[in-house]
């Protein structure tokens, strides 16, 4: 087997002296470093101790007082930025709204007043089940203003998933909408909420935004219209001073790892390097951690102008996103590899219709971006002049961990690599015994030192927090990811460790296999899983989506098998290839490989509340059934 199919030697860009000096200083004296960084924020009272570390529990900036809503709004409206655009919002049909920082500040204050009148106080939980409309960040910031804790539930989740999260947090208020819009259809959110609230005794009030003018059931006394509550709302609410280690929000993992886990984060975030003239667009949903940090708190704390889009990338046309970039002069575009690969299927003609001259930086978040998608993104959207900031992080980490850092110094880029750890992040690749492995050897990704954005605990379950993240490698945070570090120190993420395939004694990352499949000219997206095999231990199955213009044939299946074999080596030859039109993914764009494995092994599929499109599961089942007909003996 070849050592790797990843392009370790390919580099694009300059030297890294400034980064190295900055990083070395941060690791040598992390408390001093993080203290200097924290002073860039406005505090009501500074801390008396940077870090209290009782492994694995950390508290940062002990005694410091601040407020996230204040950092995102109040300090900006005292300056010329009060008239600057904070949010450009648009939906699939082109309906649009614009909010200045002054308008956003007023709206947040008024809604904070509404919540306070309803009895919300510091430490209370407020749940949100909203589409991607401005009222969602407004509700988050209003909740934070009161020192309360918000928990955003993605609006694609089922009534049961919503009820479970409300009950776990014991939220007292829920903010929702009559409906949302997706692919031109109204999603009846209030109807889903009504079902969920039959099982959630902690909810005292449900506030409803009139998004679609749909007729909905409004339960007397409990259900209240958002717009009516504003009639007598005051325009200013004093921001509550909260400890820096007080929880800002509770967020649940996407569901790809099984039972949801409540994650509590510090209010301190290390945000983006964004300038006053930046127009920033992160395409994630706010229901995921990327939306929390990278749509709400990071850009607003830096007074950025940001774009919010309610809709999907290819509706009503495959160039909807490219149209928005051109329309609003987006300078920083941050999206997922899944979305990039999907848009690759439509070819290069759609982006060529648009002017991308405003773009300066492209970002990638979610799963690892394979080199082929990286190159397509760099050439067709970045026009070979915009660096790609490929970020590795997790819900649990609260912020970027491994990523290029143009705000410090742009390091040389390698397509498919997240590059180097950010300052203060002591990342390492280790073996089963927790010992660092040599360069170019695969292993487990761990973080050796605490950092300010890290999860504080699992909500009401500190024992599970220790077991899940800190027991496998004592003294180090276990990310659950499999990785390799090359001779330049660059990190390559190979997939979740529990999804790594062990074939004939060789450990192969899903990212390696999928990248090899996607490097075939006919394939736009792929997912790899393993099935038990009597001889090899595991056999490889590939699910592939073809680009437009290619037909699924037996000849192409065999060609793809040979291609993967040539790219990685004989041991990586797929035993089975299935052509499908879609793959089961979470709404955050992560491929649900457990669903693929369940279909192939005739196991229960399990919870599908996080799946983007349930029809994709039927696609997989259909492809598998057709395969069985071909290989089963005739009777």
C-alpha positions as CSV (number, residue, x, y, z in Angstrom):
1,X,0.0,0.0,0.0
2,X,1.3,3.5,-0.8
3,X,2.0,5.6,2.3
4,X,-0.7,8.1,1.3
5,X,-2.6,9.4,-1.7
6,X,-2.7,12.9,-0.3
7,X,-0.6,15.6,-2.0
8,X,1.9,16.3,0.8
9,X,4.4,18.1,-1.5
10,X,2.0,20.5,-3.3
11,X,2.3,24.0,-1.8
12,X,0.7,27.3,-2.8
13,X,2.0,30.5,-1.1
14,X,4.8,32.1,1.1
15,X,7.0,31.7,4.3
16,X,5.8,31.3,7.9
17,X,8.3,33.1,10.1
18,X,5.8,35.4,11.6
19,X,3.4,32.6,12.3
20,X,6.1,30.5,13.9
21,X,7.2,33.3,16.3
22,X,3.5,34.0,17.2
23,X,2.8,30.3,17.8
24,X,5.9,29.6,19.8
25,X,5.2,32.5,22.1
26,X,1.6,31.3,22.6
27,X,2.7,27.7,23.6
28,X,5.7,28.9,25.7
29,X,3.5,31.0,28.0
30,X,-0.2,30.3,27.1
31,X,-1.7,32.2,30.1
32,X,0.1,35.3,29.2
33,X,-0.7,34.9,25.6
34,X,-4.5,34.4,26.2
35,X,-4.5,37.2,28.7
36,X,-3.1,39.6,26.1
37,X,-5.7,38.4,23.5
38,X,-8.6,38.8,26.0
39,X,-7.6,42.4,26.7
40,X,-8.7,43.2,23.1
41,X,-12.3,42.8,24.3
42,X,-14.2,45.3,26.4
43,X,-14.7,44.0,30.0
44,X,-16.9,45.5,32.7
45,X,-14.3,44.1,35.1
46,X,-11.0,42.5,34.3
47,X,-10.1,39.1,35.7
48,X,-7.9,38.3,38.6
49,X,-6.7,35.0,37.2
50,X,-6.4,33.9,33.6
51,X,-6.9,30.1,34.1
52,X,-8.1,27.8,36.8
53,X,-7.2,24.3,35.5
54,X,-8.4,21.3,37.4
55,X,-8.1,18.6,34.7
56,X,-10.2,18.1,32.8
57,X,-12.2,21.1,33.9
58,X,-11.1,24.6,33.0
59,X,-12.3,28.1,33.9
60,X,-10.9,31.1,32.1
61,X,-10.5,34.7,33.2
62,X,-11.7,34.2,36.7
63,X,-13.5,37.2,38.1
64,X,-13.8,38.9,34.8
65,X,-17.2,40.4,33.9
66,X,-18.6,41.0,30.3
67,X,-21.6,40.5,28.1
68,X,-21.7,39.0,24.6
69,X,-24.6,41.3,23.5
70,X,-22.6,44.3,24.6
71,X,-19.5,43.2,22.7
72,X,-21.6,42.6,19.5
73,X,-23.6,45.8,19.6
74,X,-23.2,48.5,22.3
75,X,-19.6,49.3,21.7
76,X,-20.3,49.7,17.9
77,X,-23.3,52.0,18.2
78,X,-21.1,54.4,20.2
79,X,-19.1,55.0,17.0
80,X,-19.6,55.7,13.3
81,X,-20.4,52.0,12.9
82,X,-24.0,52.6,14.2
83,X,-25.0,53.4,10.6
84,X,-23.0,50.5,9.1
85,X,-24.9,47.6,7.7
86,X,-24.9,44.7,10.1
87,X,-27.1,42.1,8.2
88,X,-28.1,41.7,4.6
89,X,-30.8,39.1,4.6
90,X,-32.3,37.4,1.5
91,X,-34.4,34.3,0.8
92,X,-34.7,32.0,-2.2
93,X,-37.1,34.2,-4.0
94,X,-35.0,37.3,-3.7
95,X,-37.0,38.9,-0.8
96,X,-34.5,41.0,1.2
97,X,-34.1,43.1,4.3
98,X,-31.2,45.1,5.6
99,X,-30.4,45.9,9.2
100,X,-27.9,48.6,10.4
101,X,-26.0,48.1,13.7
102,X,-28.3,50.8,15.2
103,X,-31.4,49.0,14.1
104,X,-30.1,45.7,15.3
105,X,-29.2,47.2,18.6
106,X,-32.7,48.7,19.1
107,X,-34.4,45.4,18.1
108,X,-32.2,43.3,20.4
109,X,-32.9,45.7,23.3
110,X,-36.6,45.7,22.7
111,X,-36.8,41.9,22.6
112,X,-34.6,41.6,25.7
113,X,-37.3,43.8,27.4
114,X,-40.0,41.4,26.1
115,X,-38.2,38.4,27.5
116,X,-37.6,40.1,30.8
117,X,-41.3,41.0,31.1
118,X,-42.0,37.2,30.5
119,X,-39.8,36.4,33.5
120,X,-36.5,35.5,31.8
121,X,-33.6,36.1,34.2
122,X,-29.9,35.4,34.4
123,X,-29.2,31.6,34.1
124,X,-32.7,30.8,32.6
125,X,-32.8,28.9,29.3
126,X,-34.5,30.1,26.2
127,X,-35.0,27.7,23.3
128,X,-35.1,28.8,19.7
129,X,-36.6,26.9,16.7
130,X,-36.4,29.3,13.9
131,X,-35.5,29.5,10.2
132,X,-32.5,31.5,9.1
133,X,-34.1,34.9,9.5
134,X,-32.7,38.0,11.4
135,X,-35.1,37.3,14.3
136,X,-32.8,34.3,15.2
137,X,-29.6,36.3,15.9
138,X,-31.8,39.0,17.5
139,X,-33.3,36.4,19.9
140,X,-29.8,35.0,20.7
141,X,-28.4,38.4,21.5
142,X,-31.4,39.5,23.5
143,X,-31.1,36.3,25.6
144,X,-27.4,36.9,26.1
145,X,-28.1,40.5,27.1
146,X,-30.1,39.2,30.1
147,X,-27.4,36.8,31.1
148,X,-29.7,33.9,30.2
149,X,-28.6,30.9,28.2
150,X,-29.9,30.1,24.7
151,X,-30.2,26.8,23.1
152,X,-30.8,26.9,19.3
153,X,-32.5,23.8,17.9
154,X,-32.1,23.5,14.1
155,X,-35.5,24.0,12.4
156,X,-35.1,20.8,10.4
157,X,-35.4,18.7,13.5
158,X,-38.5,16.7,14.4
159,X,-40.9,17.4,17.1
160,X,-39.4,14.7,19.3
161,X,-35.9,16.0,18.8
162,X,-37.1,19.5,19.8
163,X,-38.9,18.2,22.8
164,X,-35.9,16.2,24.0
165,X,-33.7,19.3,23.9
166,X,-36.2,21.5,25.6
167,X,-36.7,18.9,28.4
168,X,-32.9,18.5,28.8
169,X,-32.3,22.2,29.3
170,X,-35.7,22.9,31.1
171,X,-36.1,26.0,28.9
172,X,-39.0,28.3,30.0
173,X,-39.5,30.2,26.8
174,X,-39.5,29.0,23.2
175,X,-39.1,31.4,20.2
176,X,-40.3,30.0,16.9
177,X,-42.0,31.0,13.6
178,X,-45.3,30.1,11.9
179,X,-43.1,28.5,9.1
180,X,-39.9,28.5,7.1
181,X,-39.3,28.3,3.4
182,X,-37.1,25.7,1.7
183,X,-37.1,25.0,-2.0
184,X,-40.1,27.1,-2.5
185,X,-42.2,25.2,0.0
186,X,-43.4,26.3,3.4
187,X,-42.2,24.2,6.3
188,X,-44.9,24.2,9.1
189,X,-42.7,25.0,12.1
190,X,-45.5,26.0,14.4
191,X,-47.3,22.7,13.8
192,X,-44.1,20.8,14.7
193,X,-43.8,23.0,17.8
194,X,-47.4,22.3,18.9
195,X,-46.6,18.6,18.9
196,X,-43.3,19.1,20.8
197,X,-44.9,21.3,23.5
198,X,-47.3,18.5,24.4
199,X,-44.3,16.9,26.1
200,X,-42.5,19.9,27.5
201,X,-43.9,21.1,30.8
202,X,-41.1,23.6,31.4
203,X,-42.2,25.9,28.6
204,X,-44.3,28.8,29.9
205,X,-44.5,30.8,26.7
206,X,-44.0,30.2,22.9
207,X,-43.3,33.4,20.9
208,X,-44.1,33.1,17.2
209,X,-42.6,35.2,14.4
210,X,-44.9,35.7,11.5
211,X,-42.6,34.6,8.7
212,X,-45.0,33.1,6.1
213,X,-48.5,34.5,7.0
214,X,-49.6,30.9,7.6
215,X,-52.7,30.1,9.6
216,X,-51.5,28.5,12.9
217,X,-53.0,27.3,16.2
218,X,-52.2,29.9,18.9
219,X,-52.9,28.5,22.4
220,X,-54.3,31.2,24.7
221,X,-51.9,32.6,27.2
222,X,-49.0,30.4,26.2
223,X,-48.6,31.4,22.6
224,X,-47.7,35.1,21.7
225,X,-47.0,36.9,18.4
226,X,-43.5,38.3,18.2
227,X,-44.7,41.5,16.5
228,X,-47.4,42.2,19.0
229,X,-45.1,41.9,22.0
230,X,-43.0,44.8,20.5
231,X,-45.8,47.4,20.7
232,X,-44.9,48.5,24.2
233,X,-41.3,47.3,24.4
234,X,-38.7,49.7,25.8
235,X,-35.7,50.6,23.6
236,X,-33.0,49.9,26.1
237,X,-32.2,47.2,28.6
238,X,-29.0,47.3,30.7
239,X,-26.8,44.4,29.7
240,X,-26.3,42.0,32.6
241,X,-22.7,41.6,33.8
242,X,-21.8,37.9,33.7
243,X,-18.7,36.0,34.7
244,X,-16.5,35.0,31.8
245,X,-17.0,31.4,32.7
246,X,-20.8,31.6,32.9
247,X,-22.4,29.6,30.1
248,X,-23.5,31.6,27.0
249,X,-25.3,28.8,25.2
250,X,-26.1,25.1,25.3
251,X,-25.7,23.3,21.9
252,X,-26.2,19.7,20.9
253,X,-23.9,17.7,18.6
254,X,-25.3,17.0,15.2
255,X,-26.4,13.5,15.8
256,X,-23.7,11.8,13.8
257,X,-22.1,10.5,17.0
258,X,-25.3,9.0,18.5
259,X,-27.0,10.3,21.6
260,X,-27.0,14.2,21.6
261,X,-24.7,15.8,24.1
262,X,-25.3,19.3,25.6
263,X,-22.2,21.4,25.1
264,X,-21.6,24.5,27.3
265,X,-19.1,27.1,26.1
266,X,-17.4,30.1,27.6
267,X,-18.5,33.5,26.4
268,X,-14.9,34.2,25.3
269,X,-14.4,33.4,21.6
270,X,-11.3,33.8,19.5
271,X,-13.0,35.3,16.4
272,X,-12.1,36.0,12.8
273,X,-9.7,38.6,11.4
274,X,-12.4,40.8,9.8
275,X,-11.9,44.4,8.7
276,X,-14.4,47.3,8.6
277,X,-14.9,46.9,4.9
278,X,-15.5,43.2,5.0
279,X,-18.7,41.7,3.8
280,X,-18.8,38.2,5.3
281,X,-21.0,35.3,4.4
282,X,-21.0,32.0,6.2
283,X,-23.6,29.6,4.6
284,X,-24.1,27.4,7.7
285,X,-27.3,27.3,9.7
286,X,-27.2,29.0,13.0
287,X,-28.5,25.8,14.5
288,X,-24.9,24.4,14.3
289,X,-21.8,25.6,16.2
290,X,-20.5,27.2,12.9
291,X,-23.6,29.4,12.9
292,X,-23.2,30.4,16.6
293,X,-19.5,31.4,16.4
294,X,-19.2,32.2,12.7
295,X,-22.5,33.9,11.9
296,X,-23.4,35.6,15.1
297,X,-20.7,36.2,17.7
298,X,-17.5,36.5,15.7
299,X,-18.6,38.7,12.8
300,X,-20.8,41.0,15.0
301,X,-18.2,41.4,17.7
302,X,-15.9,42.6,14.9
303,X,-18.5,44.9,13.5
304,X,-18.6,43.0,10.2
305,X,-21.3,43.3,7.6
306,X,-22.7,39.8,7.1
307,X,-25.1,38.0,4.8
308,X,-27.9,35.7,5.9
309,X,-29.5,33.5,3.3
310,X,-32.6,31.4,4.0
311,X,-32.5,28.7,1.4
312,X,-30.5,26.0,-0.4
313,X,-27.5,26.5,-2.7
314,X,-29.1,25.4,-5.9
315,X,-32.7,26.8,-5.7
316,X,-34.3,28.2,-7.8
317,X,-31.1,27.9,-10.0
318,X,-27.7,26.4,-9.5
319,X,-26.0,29.8,-9.3
320,X,-28.1,31.3,-6.5
321,X,-25.1,31.5,-4.2
322,X,-22.9,33.0,-6.9
323,X,-25.6,35.6,-7.5
324,X,-25.6,36.6,-3.9
325,X,-21.8,37.0,-3.7
326,X,-21.9,39.3,-6.7
327,X,-25.0,41.3,-5.5
328,X,-23.6,42.1,-2.0
329,X,-19.9,42.3,-2.8
330,X,-19.0,39.4,-0.5
331,X,-15.3,39.5,0.5
332,X,-15.2,36.5,2.7
333,X,-17.1,33.4,1.7
334,X,-17.2,30.4,4.2
335,X,-19.0,27.2,3.2
336,X,-18.8,23.4,3.5
337,X,-17.0,20.9,1.3
338,X,-20.3,19.1,0.8
339,X,-21.8,22.2,-0.7
340,X,-18.8,22.7,-2.9
341,X,-18.9,19.2,-4.2
342,X,-22.6,19.5,-4.9
343,X,-22.1,22.7,-6.9
344,X,-19.3,21.1,-8.8
345,X,-21.8,18.7,-10.3
346,X,-23.4,21.6,-12.3
347,X,-20.1,22.4,-14.0
348,X,-18.1,25.6,-14.4
349,X,-20.6,27.4,-16.6
350,X,-22.7,28.7,-13.7
351,X,-19.9,30.5,-11.7
352,X,-18.5,31.9,-14.9
353,X,-21.7,34.0,-15.3
354,X,-20.8,36.0,-12.2
355,X,-18.3,38.6,-11.0
356,X,-16.3,37.4,-8.0
357,X,-13.8,40.3,-8.0
358,X,-15.0,41.3,-4.5
359,X,-13.8,38.0,-3.0
360,X,-10.6,38.0,-0.9
361,X,-10.8,34.9,1.2
362,X,-12.6,31.5,0.8
363,X,-13.3,29.3,3.8
364,X,-14.1,25.7,4.3
365,X,-15.8,24.1,7.3
366,X,-17.4,20.8,8.2
367,X,-15.8,17.6,6.9
368,X,-12.3,17.6,5.5
369,X,-12.2,19.2,2.0
370,X,-10.7,16.7,-0.5
371,X,-7.9,18.1,-2.8
372,X,-10.2,17.9,-5.9
373,X,-12.9,20.1,-4.4
374,X,-10.2,22.4,-2.9
375,X,-8.7,22.9,-6.4
376,X,-12.1,23.5,-8.1
377,X,-13.1,26.0,-5.4
378,X,-9.7,27.8,-5.7
379,X,-9.9,28.0,-9.5
380,X,-13.5,28.7,-10.2
381,X,-14.7,30.7,-7.2
382,X,-11.4,32.2,-5.9
383,X,-10.1,32.7,-9.5
384,X,-6.7,31.4,-8.3
385,X,-6.1,34.6,-6.1
386,X,-8.1,33.9,-3.0
387,X,-6.5,31.8,-0.3
388,X,-8.7,28.9,1.1
389,X,-8.9,29.0,4.9
390,X,-9.7,25.3,5.6
391,X,-10.7,25.2,9.2
392,X,-10.7,22.2,11.5
393,X,-12.7,22.5,14.7
394,X,-15.7,20.9,16.5
395,X,-18.8,21.8,18.4
396,X,-16.8,21.0,21.5
397,X,-13.8,23.3,20.7
398,X,-15.9,26.4,20.3
399,X,-13.6,27.9,17.7
400,X,-11.0,27.2,15.1
401,X,-8.2,24.9,16.1
402,X,-6.2,24.0,13.0
403,X,-6.4,26.5,10.1
404,X,-4.5,28.9,8.0
405,X,-4.4,32.3,9.7
406,X,-4.3,35.2,7.2
407,X,-4.8,37.6,10.1
408,X,-1.3,36.7,11.4
409,X,0.4,35.5,8.2
410,X,-0.7,33.4,5.3
411,X,1.2,30.1,5.5
412,X,1.8,28.1,2.3
413,X,-1.4,26.2,1.4
414,X,-1.7,22.5,0.6
415,X,-5.0,21.4,-1.1
416,X,-6.8,19.2,1.4
417,X,-4.8,20.1,4.5
418,X,-6.1,22.3,7.3
419,X,-2.4,23.4,7.6
420,X,-1.1,24.3,11.1
421,X,-2.5,24.7,14.6
422,X,-3.6,28.2,15.6
423,X,-1.7,30.0,18.3
424,X,-2.3,28.5,21.7
425,X,-3.5,25.2,20.3
426,X,-1.1,22.3,21.2
427,X,-2.2,19.7,18.7
428,X,-0.6,16.3,18.3
429,X,-1.0,13.0,16.5
430,X,-0.6,10.0,18.8
431,X,-0.7,6.2,18.6
432,X,-3.0,3.8,20.6
433,X,-0.8,4.3,23.7
434,X,-0.8,8.1,23.5
435,X,2.7,8.4,22.2
436,X,3.5,11.0,19.5
437,X,3.9,9.3,16.1
438,X,6.6,10.3,13.5
439,X,5.7,12.5,10.5
440,X,3.6,10.8,7.8
441,X,2.3,8.1,10.3
442,X,-1.4,8.0,10.9
443,X,-2.8,8.3,14.4
444,X,-5.3,10.0,16.7
445,X,-5.6,13.8,16.9
446,X,-5.4,15.1,20.5
447,X,-5.0,18.6,22.1
448,X,-2.5,18.7,24.9
449,X,-3.3,22.0,26.6
450,X,-6.6,23.8,27.6
451,X,-7.8,26.7,25.5
452,X,-10.4,29.4,26.2
453,X,-13.1,28.2,23.7
454,X,-13.2,24.7,25.0
455,X,-16.3,23.1,26.3
456,X,-16.7,23.5,30.0
457,X,-18.6,20.3,30.6
458,X,-21.5,18.2,29.3
459,X,-24.7,19.7,30.6
460,X,-25.6,18.0,33.8
461,X,-23.3,15.2,33.1
462,X,-19.7,15.9,34.1
463,X,-18.8,12.2,34.5
464,X,-19.7,11.6,30.8
465,X,-17.6,14.7,29.8
466,X,-14.5,13.1,31.5
467,X,-15.2,9.7,30.0
468,X,-15.9,10.8,26.4
469,X,-13.1,13.4,26.0
470,X,-10.4,12.8,28.5
471,X,-10.2,9.1,29.4
472,X,-8.7,7.6,26.2
473,X,-5.5,9.6,26.5
474,X,-5.1,10.9,30.1
475,X,-4.1,14.5,30.2
476,X,-5.1,15.2,26.6
477,X,-8.4,16.1,24.9
478,X,-9.4,13.3,22.5
479,X,-11.0,14.8,19.4
480,X,-12.3,11.5,18.0
481,X,-10.6,12.2,14.7
482,X,-7.9,10.3,12.8
483,X,-5.2,12.3,11.2
484,X,-1.7,12.4,9.8
485,X,1.0,15.1,10.2
486,X,3.4,15.5,7.3
487,X,7.1,16.4,7.4
488,X,6.2,20.2,7.2
489,X,4.0,19.8,10.3
490,X,0.8,20.2,8.4
491,X,-2.2,18.3,9.6
492,X,-4.4,16.2,7.3
493,X,-7.8,15.1,8.8
494,X,-8.7,11.5,7.7
495,X,-12.1,11.1,9.2
496,X,-13.6,10.1,12.5
497,X,-11.5,7.5,14.2
498,X,-14.5,5.2,14.7
499,X,-15.1,5.3,10.9
500,X,-11.5,4.5,9.9
501,X,-11.4,1.3,7.9
502,X,-9.1,-1.6,8.9
503,X,-8.5,-3.7,5.8
504,X,-6.0,-6.6,5.9
505,X,-4.2,-5.0,8.8
506,X,-4.0,-1.5,7.2
507,X,-5.9,1.5,8.6
508,X,-7.4,3.7,5.9
509,X,-9.2,6.9,6.5
510,X,-12.6,7.6,4.9
511,X,-11.2,10.9,3.6
512,X,-8.4,9.1,1.7
513,X,-10.8,6.7,0.0
514,X,-13.4,9.4,-0.8
515,X,-10.7,11.7,-2.1
516,X,-9.4,9.0,-4.4
517,X,-12.9,8.3,-5.7
518,X,-13.6,12.0,-6.3
519,X,-10.3,12.3,-8.2
520,X,-12.0,10.2,-11.0
521,X,-13.3,12.7,-13.6
522,X,-16.8,11.2,-13.5
523,X,-17.3,11.5,-9.7
524,X,-18.5,14.6,-7.9
525,X,-19.0,13.1,-4.4
526,X,-18.4,9.9,-2.6
527,X,-18.8,8.1,0.7
528,X,-16.8,5.1,1.9
529,X,-17.7,2.6,4.5
530,X,-16.5,-0.9,5.6
531,X,-18.4,-4.2,5.9
532,X,-17.0,-7.2,7.9
533,X,-15.0,-9.6,5.8
534,X,-14.0,-13.1,6.9
535,X,-10.5,-12.9,5.4
536,X,-9.5,-9.2,5.2
537,X,-11.4,-8.1,8.4
538,X,-13.3,-5.5,6.4
539,X,-14.2,-4.9,2.8
540,X,-14.7,-1.5,1.2
541,X,-17.9,-0.1,-0.2
542,X,-18.1,3.2,-2.1
543,X,-21.2,5.2,-2.7
544,X,-20.6,7.7,-5.6
545,X,-22.5,10.6,-7.1
546,X,-21.7,11.2,-10.8
547,X,-21.2,14.5,-12.4
548,X,-23.7,15.6,-15.1
549,X,-23.1,13.9,-18.4
550,X,-22.0,10.6,-17.0
551,X,-24.2,7.5,-16.8
552,X,-24.0,4.7,-14.2
553,X,-22.7,1.6,-15.9
554,X,-21.0,-1.6,-14.8
555,X,-18.0,-0.5,-16.9
556,X,-17.8,2.7,-14.9
557,X,-18.0,0.8,-11.6
558,X,-15.1,-1.4,-12.6
559,X,-13.1,1.7,-13.8
560,X,-13.7,3.4,-10.5
561,X,-12.5,0.4,-8.5
562,X,-9.3,0.3,-10.6
563,X,-8.8,4.0,-10.1
564,X,-9.0,3.9,-6.3
565,X,-6.6,0.9,-6.4
566,X,-4.1,2.9,-8.5
567,X,-4.4,6.0,-6.4
568,X,-3.9,4.3,-2.9
569,X,-2.9,0.8,-3.5
570,X,-4.2,-2.8,-3.9
571,X,-5.4,-3.1,-0.3
572,X,-7.8,-0.1,-0.9
573,X,-9.6,-1.7,-3.8
574,X,-13.4,-1.3,-3.3
575,X,-15.3,-4.6,-3.3
576,X,-18.6,-2.8,-4.1
577,X,-19.5,0.5,-5.8
578,X,-23.0,2.0,-5.7
579,X,-24.1,4.9,-7.9
580,X,-26.7,7.2,-6.2
581,X,-28.1,10.6,-6.8
582,X,-27.8,11.8,-3.2
583,X,-26.2,10.8,0.1
584,X,-27.7,10.9,3.5
585,X,-26.2,14.0,5.3
586,X,-27.0,16.0,8.4
587,X,-28.2,19.5,7.8
588,X,-24.7,20.7,8.6
589,X,-23.4,18.7,5.6
590,X,-21.8,15.7,7.3
591,X,-22.3,12.4,5.5
592,X,-24.2,10.0,7.8
593,X,-22.0,6.9,7.2
594,X,-23.7,5.0,9.9
595,X,-26.9,5.1,7.8
596,X,-25.0,3.7,4.8
597,X,-23.5,1.0,6.9
598,X,-26.9,0.1,8.4
599,X,-28.4,-0.3,4.9
600,X,-25.6,-2.6,3.7
601,X,-25.7,-4.7,6.8
602,X,-29.5,-4.9,7.2
603,X,-29.3,-3.2,10.6
604,X,-31.8,-0.7,12.2
605,X,-31.1,2.7,10.6
606,X,-31.8,4.6,13.8
607,X,-32.6,8.2,14.4
608,X,-33.0,10.2,11.2
609,X,-34.1,13.5,12.8
610,X,-30.9,15.2,11.6
611,X,-30.9,14.0,8.0
612,X,-31.1,16.7,5.3
613,X,-33.2,14.7,2.9
614,X,-34.8,11.4,3.9
615,X,-35.2,10.5,0.1
616,X,-31.4,10.1,0.1
617,X,-31.8,7.1,2.4
618,X,-34.3,5.5,-0.1
619,X,-31.7,6.2,-2.8
620,X,-29.1,4.1,-1.0
621,X,-31.6,1.3,-0.3
622,X,-32.6,1.2,-4.0
623,X,-28.9,1.0,-5.1
624,X,-28.2,-1.8,-2.7
625,X,-31.3,-3.8,-3.7
626,X,-30.3,-3.5,-7.4
627,X,-26.8,-4.7,-6.5
628,X,-28.2,-7.7,-4.6
629,X,-30.3,-8.7,-7.6
630,X,-27.2,-8.8,-9.7
631,X,-25.1,-10.9,-7.4
632,X,-27.7,-13.2,-5.9
633,X,-28.0,-16.6,-7.7
634,X,-31.0,-17.1,-9.8
635,X,-33.5,-19.6,-8.4
